[in-house]
Amino acid sequence: MDEFNFDIFKNLCNQLESLRILLTDIESNRLFDGYHFPYLKQLSLSRCFIERVDKIFINRFPMLIRLNINSCRLETIEDEAFSNLNQLRYLGLPGNQIRFIGKNAFFN
């Protein structure tokens, strides 16, 4: 699959509480562009192409309790990336090659 059309979830964004995505070679950050998931509590991304996690990406999911980014070629966690996730209790980042963690990435 060359392109993933995330519009199929357009009407569900405000209702989803859990989402698991397993894709190969699709840039995950693009999947969520323009969407906000105010009630999502669990997000699992596996084998997606996501080199960096930043605050803009994470702010789409303000109520996350569990976040798993597994084998996604993650290299960079930007400054204050997780600083607004006050509910986060579990963060799994297995199978990545993290080379840089920004200042205050986990502040708060």
HELIX and SHEET records of a PDB file:
HELIX    1   1 PHE A    6  PHE A    9  5                                   4    
HELIX    2   2 SER A   28  LEU A   31  1                                   4    
HELIX    3   3 LYS A   55  ILE A   58  1                                   4    
SHEET    1   A 4 SER A  18  LEU A  22  0                                        
SHEET    2   A 4 GLN A  42  SER A  46  1                                        
SHEET    3   A 4 ARG A  66  ASN A  70  1                                        
SHEET    4   A 4 TYR A  90  GLY A  92  1                                        
SHEET    1   B 3 ARG A  52  VAL A  53  0                                        
SHEET    2   B 3 THR A  76  ILE A  77  1                                        
SHEET    3   B 3 PHE A 100  ILE A 101  1                                        
END                                                                             
